[in-house]
Structures are given as C-alpha cells and as structure tokens.
C-alpha cells in the first residue's frame, strides 16, 4: 500500500511540475502583452518562474530519492542479516 502512495505521489508531482511550467509560460506571455507590463518583465517572469520550478521540483525529487535510497539500504541490510 505504501508503494502505491509513493508511486502516485511521484505521478502527481510530475503533473504539477508540468502544469507549473505551462502556467509560467502563459504568465510570461500575459505580462509581455499587458499594458502595464513589458517584454523584459515577461522575460523576468519566465526566468524566475523556471528557476522556482527547478528548485522546488528538485527539492521534492531529492526527498523522494532519499526515501528510495533509504528503502534500498534497509532491504540490503536485511538481506545481509538473513544470510
């Protein structure tokens, strides 16, 4: 059951990251073509949005990687103790 939740959490994170990228792209375009915005502000929106997505996604995947490595290490230690 635990594996089910971890697997679906990874899938949901993938979808959220993709949706976030689409939102950042659209927000940059909206800022570029709005009367109060400008081309450079739209580029800044894209730059900061993608940096944010990379950092947040990286931290989330780092946490999942730590979980997977801890699980594999525990399984390896159990296999060694059962010999």
Number of C-alpha atoms within 10 A of each C-alpha: 5 6 8 8 10 14 11 11 13 14 12 12 15 14 12 14 16 13 12 16 17 12 14 21 18 15 15 23 19 15 20 19 12 11 8 8 14 16 14 12 15 22 16 15 21 21 15 13 19 16 12 14 18 14 12 13 16 12 12 13 15 12 12 15 12 11 13 13 12 12 12 12 12 12 12 11 11 11 10 9 8 6 5
